[in-house]
């Protein structure tokens, strides 16, 4: 599993590369934002599965680097920085970072967070500190139930098609659909959805989730695919019962 480490401090980077290497990762070290962006240009090698991004870079701010990465790639980004203030954390997550870890950090926690973002993006991390026979959560997600609706989710390329037609989704819309599709029919609580997709708390953000669900239904042209469970959350209905129309946001 290849990682891209963006860190201008050679001593910090050397220690991190050594530890990650012992856990089965192949790490490329970029010392600047420009070097990191150049490293993401496809070269025929195995793509990077996670980017560990420091914010204090010598040539440009890490927030700008994250934004540029997100413009060109769906690779998961974990910001690893000494900036511990809430405003920086929120700004980083809003720019598209998948996680935000503050220094100093526990190495075990960082490894766990790498596994977590890899699972959410459909990236297996079997070789990195876990038994090879243990599947990543996203890889064990059932794919067949959606076939009846003509929906295909390509987690690696972050693409969704309906009856062969590609449907352009925002990053959060894709993450929301991929989460619900892990277990069709299972109700995901609003709190859980926000924790997994937005990496934040549910309180005060209810309208945000409703808007994303409504947009997802409209783009897929399958309003019954995502069902509202009143007072609880949402679930994906691969094959709705005949004659039953699931509740939509407009009917609430």
Secondary structure, DSSP 8 states (H G I E B T S, - for coil): -EEEEE-S-HHHHHHHHHHHHHTT-EEEEE-SHHHHHHHTS--SS---SEEEE-S--SSS-HHHHHHHHHHH---EEEEEES---HHHHHHHHHTT-SEEEESS--HHHHHHHHHHHHHHTT---TTTTS-TTS--TTTTS--HHHHTTTEEEETTTTEEEETTEE----HHHHHHHHHHHTTTT--EEHHHHIIIIISS-STT-HHHHHHHHHHHHHHHT-TTTEEEETTTEEEE-SS--TT-----GGG-
